[in-house]
């Protein structure tokens, strides 16, 4: 008879962080830990444990039981974080997500696979401006001609980047040549034959 699972599914695969570090010598300082959540990236993602602190057991009986169960599995960990092959400049503290059963310990004989794959990638510099869409470009050129201005270069528009979160690029400074400039186009379509008879403007 086949098994039938009942209840909510989860994407977590592993153990809580304290369950791993509490059973290691010196609480796993110097060891590497990975999260199954980040295994989908081709670049290495891991944490190097630097300092571990346990938290006291919760004594508040007013809270619901499941909250006390979560707090019993919580610890504070100071570590170096490497995300998608790039090391964070500042140390990272894991506390609120340490109870999640999604952590896995990297065996010592496999640590070199993660450390050697962490290489300094060439810095990507994004441009501050890009070309206008075709219709907006024609309107801008007509307006410039109507005002009697001479068109010495193609009109461009400023790009607004999201500054939140961890980025793998930086915006070019004034006078600096960017390594990547976004372009307007179809890119590489999934079905090129649909665009075979389309002529560029």
N, C-alpha and C positions, 0 to 999 in steps of 0.2 A: 504494500500500500504506500503510495507516494506521500511525502511530507506536505503539509499545507500550513503555510505561515499566516498568522493572524496578527493584525496590528499595523502600526505605522512603520514604513520602511525607513532606512537610514543609509547615508553614504559614508558613515564613519567606519573605519577598519583599523583597529588597534586597541591600545589601552590608554587610560588616563595618564597624564605625565607623572603624577606622584607615585602611581603604582609601578612605573618603570624606574624612576630615580631612587625611590625609597629602598629598593632591593639591590642597589649598586654600591660599591665601595666609594666612600667620600661623596655619596649622593650623585655619582655620575659626572663630577666636574671634569671637563676635558673631553667628554664623549659627544658623539653626534646623534641627534634625534631628528627624524623626519616626520612630516605629516602626510597622511594618505591623501588629504585634500589637494596638495600641491604636486602629487605624482603625475598629474596629467600634462605637466609642462615638460618639454624635452630637456631644458636646462636643469641643473641640480638645484634643489631647494632643501635647505637643512638648517638646523640650529646647533650651535656649539655651546654646551653648557658651561657657564663660568661661576655661577653662584646659585645656591638653592636654599630656600627658607620655607619651613613648614608653618602652617597656620594652626591655631588652637581649634579644638572641636567646638562646634556651635552649641551654645547653651540656651539659646532663645527658643522657648517652647511655643511662642505665639505664631511663629512662621509655619507655613505648611510643611509637611514632612519631606516633600520632594526637594524643597529649597535647602533644608538641613542636609539631605543626602548629597546634594551638589557641593555644598560648602565643606563637607567632610573629605571630598576628593580634590580640593583646591589647594594649590601651593603657589609660591612666588618664585619665579626662575629668572635670573639675569643671564642673557646669552647674546652671542653674536649671530645675526641672522643673515643668511645668504638666500636671496630670492631670484630665481631664474638666472643663476650664474653670477649675480652681482652682489657684492657684500655691502651691507648697510654701513654708513659712516659712524652712526651712533649705536650704542648697545640697546637691546630690546628687552623689555620686561614682559614676561608672560604670567598673567595671573587670572584674568577673567575667562580665558579659554583653556586653562590647564585641566579642567575637569572632563573635557571632551575625550571620549575613547577613540582618538584618531591619531595617536602618536606611536611611532615604532622606533626601536633602538637599532642603530646601525652597527653591525658587528665590526670588531676592530680590524679584522682582515679585509674588510670592504670599505673602510673609511677613505682609502686612497682614491677610490673611484670618484668620490664626491669632491675631495680636496683638489685633485689634479684637474678636474673638469671646471673648477672655478678659476677662470682666466680673465684677465683684464680685457674687456671687449673695446674696440675702437669707439670713441665717443661720437654719438650721432648729434649733429647740430641742425636744428630745424630753422627754416627761414621765417622771418617776421611777416612777409607778404607773399601773395600768390596771384596768379592771373585771374582776371574776371571771367565769369560765365559769358558765353558768346553774345547773348542778347544784351546783357548789361554792358559788355565791352563796346558794342555798337552805339548804345545810348550815350556812354561816356565820351566816345570819340566825337559824336555829333554835337554834344554840348560844348566840348572844347573848341570845335571848329566854329560854332555859332558865336562863341565869345572872342573869336579871333586869336586863340592860343595856338602856338605851333606844337605839333605832336612830335616830340623828340624820342619818347620811349613809350612802350605799351603801358596803359593804365593798370594799376594793381590795387588790390584790397588787402587790408590788414587781417591777420589771422588771430583769432582769440583762442588761446589754449587753456585747457583745464589745469590749474596749478595745484590741485589737491592730489594727495597720494604720492606714491613712489613712482618716479618717472625714469625711463631709460634714455632720455634725451634732454637736451637743453635748447633754449631759444638763442639764436645768433645775436650777438651784440652789434652795435652800430659799426659798420665798416668791416664786419667779419663775413667771410664767405661761408654760407651754409653747405652742409653735405647732403641735405635732403630738402627738396621743395615740392610741396603737394601740387598735383596737376589735376585739372578737370578733364574727365574722360570716362570711358567705360571700364578701363582697366582690362583685366583678363576675364571675359564672361565665361559662364559655365557652358554655354552652348554657342560657340562662335558662328555657326551657320545662320542663326537668327539675325545676325548683324552683317552678313556678307555683302548685302546690297546697299548698306547705309554709307553715305558719303560724308566725310567730315566737313564741317562748316568752315 
